[in-house]
């Protein structure tokens, strides 16, 4: 019965999304973040190492999202920013 359900159109679309989202995270972890092998032995040490790695990955993603939401102040080359009238701090 499970094999028949797996081949329906609804579940084929769902599986395609799974390949693009969930499995991509683990592929990136293996390739980009050195999680193909571990230097630790034992379930507890490896679990802690994996949690630390994924926490770092998530913090990096969060930093990138925050950076994309803020307006870019480096959009213009240096010295070409629009000048506004502001009082000068230097005596004239």
C-alpha positions in Angstrom: 0.0 0.0 0.0 2.8 2.4 0.8 4.4 1.8 -2.6 1.2 2.7 -4.3 0.7 5.9 -2.4 4.3 6.9 -3.1 3.7 6.9 -6.8 0.6 9.2 -6.7 1.0 12.7 -8.2 0.6 14.4 -4.8 3.4 12.5 -3.2 5.7 12.8 -6.2 5.5 16.6 -5.9 6.0 16.4 -2.2 9.1 14.2 -2.6 10.5 16.6 -5.2 10.2 19.5 -2.7 11.9 17.3 -0.1 14.8 16.7 -2.4 15.2 20.4 -3.0 15.0 21.5 0.6 15.8 19.0 3.3 18.3 16.8 1.5 20.1 19.9 0.2 20.9 20.9 3.8 22.6 17.6 4.5 24.5 17.7 1.2 25.7 21.2 1.9 26.8 20.2 5.4 28.8 17.3 4.0 30.5 19.3 1.2 30.8 22.8 2.6 31.2 22.3 6.3 33.3 19.1 6.6 30.6 16.8 7.9 31.5 13.9 5.7 33.7 12.5 8.5 34.0 13.1 12.2 37.1 13.3 14.4 35.1 12.2 17.5 34.1 8.8 18.8 30.9 8.0 20.7 27.3 9.1 20.2 27.5 11.9 22.8 30.5 13.6 21.4 29.4 13.3 17.7 25.9 14.6 18.6 27.4 17.6 20.3 29.7 18.2 17.3 26.8 18.0 14.9 24.7 20.3 17.0 27.5 22.9 17.1 28.0 22.7 13.3 24.3 23.1 12.6 24.0 26.0 15.1 26.9 27.7 13.2 25.2 27.1 9.9 21.9 28.5 11.2 23.7 31.6 12.6 25.3 32.2 9.2 22.0 32.0 7.5 20.4 34.3 10.0 23.2 36.9 9.5 22.7 36.7 5.7 19.0 37.2 6.1 19.4 40.2 8.4 22.0 41.7 6.0 19.6 41.3 3.0 16.8 43.1 4.9 18.8 46.2 5.8 19.2 48.9 3.3 22.7 48.9 1.8 24.7 51.9 2.6 27.5 50.8 0.3 25.4 51.0 -2.8 27.1 54.2 -4.0 30.8 54.6 -4.5 32.6 56.5 -1.8 32.2 60.3 -2.0 29.1 60.2 -4.2 26.5 60.1 -1.5 23.9 62.7 -1.6 24.9 65.7 0.6 22.3 66.9 3.1 22.4 70.2 4.9 23.8 69.6 8.3 25.5 71.9 10.7 29.2 71.7 10.5 31.1 70.7 13.7 34.2 72.6 12.6 34.4 76.4 13.3 34.4 78.5 10.2 
